[in-house]
């Protein structure tokens, strides 16, 4: 009688044991994809910290994340900031070249150029580069060749449109002051284009050269009394100390024009441009194509900003003694996004 009672209990225990084994096997199978998931390693070299370059990096990483490549999960990022120092910039490029990366990114012309000179096998992307052809980062915009491609942050049409805006809406502006580091090729290229466009309207560009950020204030002050407005290019040295120019423009009631949206958001009056976050996101999408889909940089066209718009800062206008007319506002294609109040 006791044997008959124990038999069902033993059979039940055996079935439970088998079920448990089956469950453990299923979990093991489910964990296999996570265990096999590729971890990517990317190195980033950025010449200096300032809003436009930081936004570029943030957009780049956001595009990777949206494609399932997430820092801290399956992405390791080696971020390097040269702090505007050329020796640091070269040292960073050499360090990155000797490391084992799946892809590297250079943000701004000096960083991109150093990487291109040092990294010969790993895919190299660049962002926030004014003229990759003139800088000899690539030999062709349509077919870059080699292991390098990316996105330029300058469409020459943006400079043309901004200079036309100045000429059309500021009839009293006959001279425009430019603080510039002529050691930055990107700044020289943009300054030349601005000078050409201004000359068509009989407006003179007056330059105040600097070699580093500590000279920006003195150079800006040297323009007071000699110019009717201020302008800066995508000059990493100058943009890093842009607060000096913003304060001077406010104090002296000088209209201040920039080449990037972030500086307008900070306190310049106007630019023709785009969001650097979007620019970085575009380069991040190129990285995804390389990392996940096996595309070759050699075959990927270098891109240009194509969604240009006039961007105005109304508070900066008040600070600089500018009367913002209806005509100015009408020139903004997307006033909801690009008229900053």
C-alpha positions in Angstrom: 0.0 0.0 0.0 2.8 2.4 0.9 4.6 1.5 -2.4 1.5 2.5 -4.4 1.3 5.9 -2.6 5.0 6.7 -3.3 5.0 5.9 -7.0 3.0 8.9 -8.2 5.2 11.2 -6.1 8.4 9.8 -7.6 7.0 10.2 -11.1 5.9 13.8 -10.5 9.4 14.7 -9.2 11.0 13.2 -12.3 8.8 15.2 -14.6 9.5 18.4 -12.8 13.2 17.7 -13.0 12.9 17.2 -16.8 10.9 20.4 -17.2 13.5 22.3 -15.2 16.3 21.0 -17.5 14.3 22.0 -20.5 13.8 25.6 -19.2 17.5 25.9 -18.4 18.4 24.9 -22.0 16.0 27.5 -23.4 17.6 30.3 -21.3 21.0 29.3 -22.5 19.8 29.4 -26.1 18.2 32.8 -25.6 21.4 34.3 -24.2 23.5 33.2 -27.1 22.8 36.2 -29.4 23.7 38.7 -26.6 26.9 36.8 -26.0 27.8 36.8 -29.7 26.8 40.4 -30.3 29.7 42.5 -31.7 31.3 45.2 -29.6 32.5 48.1 -31.6 35.4 50.4 -30.7 35.6 53.9 -32.0 38.2 56.6 -31.4 37.2 60.3 -31.7 39.7 63.2 -32.0 38.3 66.7 -31.4 40.5 69.8 -31.7 38.8 71.8 -29.0 35.6 72.0 -27.0 32.9 74.5 -28.1 29.2 74.2 -28.7 29.3 73.4 -32.4 31.9 70.7 -32.2 30.3 69.2 -29.1 26.9 69.1 -30.8 28.5 67.4 -33.8 29.9 64.6 -31.5 26.5 64.3 -29.7 24.7 63.9 -33.0 27.2 61.3 -34.2 26.8 59.1 -31.2 23.0 59.6 -31.3 22.9 58.2 -34.9 24.9 55.1 -33.7 22.6 54.6 -30.8 19.5 54.8 -33.0 21.1 52.0 -35.1 21.6 49.8 -32.0 25.2 50.7 -31.4 25.2 52.1 -27.9 28.0 53.4 -25.7 28.4 51.3 -22.6 26.5 48.4 -24.1 28.2 47.3 -27.4 30.3 50.4 -28.1 33.5 51.6 -26.6 34.4 55.2 -27.3 37.9 56.6 -26.9 37.3 60.4 -26.9 40.3 62.7 -27.1 40.3 66.6 -26.9 43.4 68.4 -28.1 42.5 71.6 -26.3 43.4 73.6 -29.4 47.1 72.5 -29.1 48.7 71.3 -32.4 51.2 69.1 -30.5 48.4 67.4 -28.6 46.5 67.0 -31.8 49.4 65.1 -33.5 50.0 63.0 -30.4 46.4 62.0 -30.2 46.4 61.0 -33.9 49.5 58.9 -33.4 48.0 57.2 -30.4 44.8 56.4 -32.3 46.8 55.0 -35.2 48.5 52.5 -33.0 45.3 51.3 -31.4 42.8 48.6 -32.6 39.7 50.5 -33.7 36.8 49.7 -35.9 36.4 53.3 -37.0 37.9 56.7 -36.1 36.3 60.2 -36.3 38.0 63.5 -36.6 36.0 66.6 -35.6 37.3 69.8 -37.2 39.9 70.2 -39.9 43.1 70.0 -37.8 41.9 66.8 -36.1 40.7 65.2 -39.3 43.9 66.1 -41.2 46.2 64.6 -38.4 44.1 61.4 -38.4 44.3 61.1 -42.2 48.1 61.4 -42.1 48.5 58.8 -39.4 45.7 56.2 -39.8 46.1 54.2 -43.0 43.9 51.1 -42.7 41.0 51.8 -40.3 38.0 53.7 -41.8 38.3 57.4 -41.0 35.3 59.8 -41.0 35.5 63.6 -40.6 33.0 66.2 -39.5 33.0 70.0 -39.1 35.6 70.3 -41.9 35.2 73.4 -44.0 37.0 72.4 -47.3 38.2 68.8 -47.3 39.7 69.2 -50.8 41.8 72.3 -50.0 42.9 70.7 -46.7 44.0 67.6 -48.7 41.9 65.3 -46.5 40.3 63.8 -49.6 41.2 64.1 -53.3 37.6 63.9 -54.6 34.2 64.8 -53.0 32.3 62.3 -55.1 34.8 59.4 -54.9 37.1 60.0 -51.9 39.1 56.9 -52.4 41.3 55.3 -49.7 39.9 54.9 -46.2 38.5 58.4 -45.7 35.2 60.2 -46.1 32.8 62.4 -44.2 30.8 65.6 -44.2 31.9 69.2 -44.8 30.1 71.7 -42.6 30.3 74.5 -45.1 28.3 75.2 -48.2 29.8 78.3 -49.9 26.2 79.4 -50.6 25.7 80.1 -46.9 28.5 82.7 -46.9 27.0 84.3 -50.0 23.5 84.5 -48.5 24.8 85.9 -45.2 26.9 88.7 -46.9 23.9 89.6 -49.1 21.7 89.8 -46.0 24.2 92.2 -44.4 24.4 94.4 -47.5 20.6 94.4 -48.0 19.6 95.1 -44.4 22.4 97.2 -43.0 23.0 100.1 -45.4 25.2 101.9 -42.8 27.7 98.9 -42.7 30.6 99.8 -44.9 33.3 97.8 -42.9 33.1 94.4 -41.3 35.6 93.3 -38.7 36.9 89.7 -38.6 38.9 88.2 -35.8 40.8 85.3 -37.4 43.5 82.7 -36.7 45.1 82.5 -40.1 46.8 79.3 -39.0 43.5 77.6 -39.5 43.0 76.9 -43.2 39.3 76.5 -42.8 39.1 80.1 -41.4 41.2 81.4 -44.2 39.1 79.8 -46.9 35.8 81.2 -45.4 37.3 84.6 -44.9 38.4 84.8 -48.5 34.9 83.9 -49.7 33.3 86.5 -47.3 35.7 89.2 -48.5 34.8 88.4 -52.2 31.1 88.5 -51.5 31.3 91.7 -49.4 33.4 93.5 -52.1 30.5 93.0 -54.5 28.6 95.4 -52.3 31.5 97.8 -51.7 31.9 96.6 -48.1 35.4 96.2 -46.8 36.5 93.3 -44.6 39.1 94.3 -41.9 41.0 91.4 -40.3 42.4 91.3 -36.7 44.7 88.2 -36.6 45.2 86.0 -33.5 47.4 83.0 -32.8 45.5 81.6 -29.8 42.5 82.2 -27.7 44.2 84.5 -25.2 44.6 87.1 -28.0 41.0 87.2 -29.1 39.9 90.0 -26.7 42.7 92.3 -27.6 42.2 91.7 -31.3 38.4 92.3 -31.0 39.0 95.5 -29.1 41.4 96.7 -31.8 38.5 96.7 -34.3 36.4 99.1 -32.3 36.1 102.5 -34.1 37.3 100.9 -37.4 34.4 98.7 -38.3 30.6 98.9 -38.4 29.9 95.2 -37.7 31.6 92.0 -36.6 31.8 88.6 -38.3 33.5 85.3 -37.5 34.1 82.2 -39.5 34.1 78.6 -38.3 37.4 79.4 -36.6 38.0 77.0 -33.7 40.4 79.5 -31.9 37.9 82.4 -32.1 34.7 80.4 -31.5 36.3 79.1 -28.3 36.4 82.7 -27.0 33.3 83.9 -28.6 31.9 85.4 -25.3 34.5 88.1 -25.7 33.0 89.1 -29.0 29.4 88.8 -27.8 30.1 91.2 -24.8 31.9 93.6 -27.1 29.1 93.7 -29.6 26.6 94.4 -26.8 28.8 97.1 -25.2 29.5 98.9 -28.5 26.2 98.2 -30.2 27.9 96.4 -33.1 25.9 94.0 -35.2 27.6 90.6 -34.8 27.3 87.9 -37.5 28.6 84.3 -37.2 29.0 81.2 -39.4 27.2 78.8 -37.1 23.9 78.4 -35.4 25.3 77.6 -32.0 27.1 81.0 -31.8 23.8 82.7 -32.7 22.0 80.8 -30.0 24.7 82.0 -27.6 24.5 85.7 -28.5 25.5 86.6 -32.1 22.7 88.2 -34.1 22.5 86.2 -37.4 23.9 83.5 -39.6 22.9 81.3 -42.5 23.3 77.8 -41.4 22.0 74.6 -39.8 22.2 72.6 -36.6 25.6 70.9 -35.9 23.7 68.1 -34.1 22.1 67.2 -37.4 25.5 67.5 -39.1 27.0 65.0 -36.7 24.0 62.7 -37.0 24.5 62.6 -40.7 28.1 61.5 -40.2 26.9 59.0 -37.6 24.7 57.4 -40.2 27.7 57.1 -42.5 29.5 55.3 -39.6 26.5 52.8 -39.3 26.8 52.0 -43.1 30.5 51.2 -42.6 30.2 49.3 -39.4 27.0 47.3 -40.0 26.6 47.2 -43.7 30.2 46.9 -44.8 30.4 50.0 -47.0 33.8 51.3 -48.0 34.7 55.0 -47.3 36.3 55.2 -50.7 32.9 54.8 -52.3 30.9 57.1 -50.0 30.4 60.7 -51.3 31.5 63.6 -49.0 28.3 65.4 -48.1 27.5 69.1 -47.8 24.8 70.9 -45.7 21.7 71.3 -47.9 19.1 72.7 -45.5 20.3 76.3 -45.2 18.2 78.9 -43.5 18.7 82.4 -42.1 18.8 82.2 -38.3 18.1 85.3 -36.1 18.4 86.0 -32.4 16.0 88.7 -31.3 17.4 89.2 -27.9 20.9 89.6 -29.4 19.4 92.1 -31.8 18.1 94.2 -28.8 21.5 94.0 -27.1 23.3 95.1 -30.2 20.9 98.0 -31.0 19.5 96.3 -34.1 15.9 97.0 -35.2 14.6 93.7 -36.6 12.4 94.5 -39.6 9.5 92.5 -41.0 11.7 92.1 -44.1 14.4 90.4 -42.1 11.9 88.0 -40.5 10.3 87.2 -43.9 13.7 86.0 -45.1 13.6 83.2 -42.5 12.2 80.0 -44.1 11.3 78.3 -40.8 10.6 81.1 -38.3 9.4 78.7 -35.7 12.8 77.0 -35.5 15.1 79.8 -36.7 13.9 83.0 -35.1 15.3 82.7 -31.6 13.5 84.8 -29.0 
